[in-house]
Amino acid sequence: MITIFDVYVHPQRGQWGTSVQPGQALSAEIKEDGILKLERIDPIRFSAELSKRIRMGYTKIAKPKYLHQFKNDSNQSCGLFSETHPDLKVMGHSLIMFATKPHSLDLPALLAVWEERLQSVTGVIDLGPKWLDHIRDSGQYLTAFTDHPAMSLLLAQWAIENRSILLTTEREPPVESPSQKPLLWKKFLMHWFEEKKIQTALNQLGWSLSELLNSKFEIPQISSASPDVDGWNSASQMAAF
């Protein structure tokens, strides 16, 4: 569940955020070193806790923020308050594109398809599962980051096929899917990835220019029947009788 917090800051103690919900209140304390202490408090205690923080010198900032949770190198729980939705921000990664996740989306089925497609792509053995886990845990958006071009290609293909609005962080994306316009998508993604890496991903996903040409210009099958069967002689004989 994505929660918005009212955030209070202290010059030495870090930040403290609160989110009051029906039947409970959430308290999120982030120390100066980023360590997060997240707990539920009884709403009856909330006023007393807020008064205590204000007496300690905490002051409220104007805009409420989202809480981002992650682990540090020591596997400790850390937090960060941000105005950016948690689905759109992964520590150490840059966002390329995102689309709204429909309420009716069969997410397990979609992830199964994407997982199968990624198995044919080299270089995503470690990256693919992490991306799929992020999508699985997302609350509102399906996203693609600068991990590997195959992820952006799969998301773009899904969004365009399902007429979902696809937003990108830079420049306007092609309006046609990668399977239809692989060259345009290669040029678009070259802002983030090497050309060779994009082309390899397109080839392995079956969306290369050669695959597209082969599918559009199939050699017509020639009938093995004798020309006389369907030709002028046959017609003339039918007319004679």
N, C-alpha and C positions, 0 to 999 in steps of 0.2 A: 504493500500500500504506500503510495506517494503522499507525504505529509508536508505541509507548509508550516514553518516555525516563525514565531516572533523572536527576534534575536536581540540579546543584550550583550554589550561588550564591556570589558574591564581592562585597564591599561597594563595590569600585571597578571591577571588570573585567566585571561583568554576570553572565551565566548560561552554564553549560555542561551539556549533556545527552548521555547515552550510551545506546545501545541495542545490546546484544550479541545477534547472530543467528548461526545456523549458517554458519560460514565467513567471517564478517565482523563488524565492529562499526561503528556509525555514531557520528560525533562532530558535535554541533550546538552551535556557540558563538554566543551572542547578546550583542553589545556593548550598552553602556548606551544607545546611540542606536537600538537595534533591528536593526542590520545583522546578517544571518545568514551564518555560514560553516558550510556543511554538507559533510562529507567522510566517505569510508569509510576505515577504518584496519584494518590487519592485526590479527587477534585476538592475535597474539603480542606486538604493541606495546601492547595495551590496558592491561595491568597497569602498564607503565612510564608511560603517559600519565595514568592515574588517579593514580598516586603523585605525579607532577609537579604535577597540579592541586591535590592536597591540600596539598602543600608550599607552593604559592602562596597558600594561604588559602581555597580553595573548601570549602564545607561542604554536605553532602547534605541536601535537604529530605525530609520524611517521605513524601509521596505522589508516585508517578510521574505524568507528565503527557504529554499529546499535544503534538506540534509543529505549530503553524499557520504556514504559509508564505504570504507575499503580497509585492506590490511597493509601494514608496513612490512619492511624486510624481516622484522622480528615476529611477524604474525600477530601483531597487536591490533586491536580495533581502533581505527582512526576515523576522523570525521572532518567535514568541510561544509560550511554554509555557503550556498551559491544561489544566484538568481536563475541559473540555468537548470532546466529539468534534468534529473538524474539519468534518464534514458539517453540524454544527448551528451553526456560527459563521462568519459572513462579516463582515469588518471594515466597520463603518459601517452594518450592516443589523441589523434586529431579527427574530428568529425568531417565526413565528406557529404553524406546525404541522409535524409530520414523521411519516413512516411507515417501517417497516422495509422495505428493498429485498429481495424474495425472490431466492434464488439462481437460480431458474428464469425470472426476468423477462427478456423480450426487450426490453432497454433501447433499442436503436436504433429498434425499431418503435414503442415508446411515445413516444419523443422526436419521431419523425416525425409522429405523431398530434397531439401537443401543439403542435408548431411550426405545423402546418396550422391548428389551432384558433386559435392566437394571431394569425394573419394577419388574422382577422376582427375583432380587438379593437384599438381606437384607444389610443394612448398607451404601447404596449409595444415599439415599434420598436427602441429601444436596450436596454430592460430585459429583454425576452424572451430574446434570444440569450445574455445573461450568465447568466440563470437556467438555461437549458438546458445551458450549459457546466458550471455547478456541479453539476447533476444528473448529467451525463455523467461527471464526475470523482469523483463521490461513491463512497465505499466501502461504506457500510452503510445510509444513510438517504436517503429522498426528502424534500425539504424545501421550504417556502415561506416567504418573508420579506416584509417590509413594502414591497416594491417596487410591487406592483400586485395588486388583488383577483383578477384573472383567474387568477393562478398558484395562489392558495389554492383557488379554485373547481375548477380542473382536478385538483389533487392530491387534494382531498376527494372528488371524483367518482370518481377511480380507486380510492382506498383503500376507499371504501364498496362500490363495485361488486365489488371483488376480496376483500372481507372481510378487509382488512388493518387492523390496529389503528392508528387515527389519534389521535395525541397532540397536544395544543395547549398553548401556554405559559400561557394564561389561560382559565378557564371551560371547561365541558364543551361540545363541539361537537354539533350536531344529529346524530342517529343515521341520518337519511335523507339521501340525496344532494342536491346542489344542484339537479339536474334535477327531483327529486321535490318538494322543499320550498324553492323559491327565496326565499320570504319569510323563512323561519327563518334561512337562511344570510345573507340581507342584514342581518338584525338582529344576528346573531352577529359578522359582519365589521365592523359599524359601530364596534366597539371600536378598530379600527385605521384604517379608511378612511371617507371621506365617503360619505354615503348615495347621492348622485348618481353617484359613481364606481362604486360596487358595482352599482347598478341598470343603468348603461350596460354594464358587463361582462356581467351576466346576460343583458341583451337581445341583445348581440352574440354571445354563446355559444349563444343559442337556449334559455335556461333562464328566461325571464321568466314572470311569472304569467299573462300573456295567452297565451303559447305553450302553457303547461301546460293552461290551460282549453280552448283550442282543440283540443288533442290528446285531451282526455278527453270533450269534448262535441261530437263530430262529428255533423253533420246526417245522419240516415239517408237512404239513397237510396230513392226511390219507384219502384216497378216501372212501366215504361212499357206493360206488357201490359194489355189490356182486362180490366176486372173480370169480364167474362163468361167469359173463358178459364179463370180459376182460381176463379171464384165458384160460386154456387148453381146456375145454369143448366147449367154444364158438368157438375157432379156429378149433377144430376137426369137429364141426357141419358144419362150413362154407366149410371145405374141402370135407365133405361128399356129399355136393350138388354142 
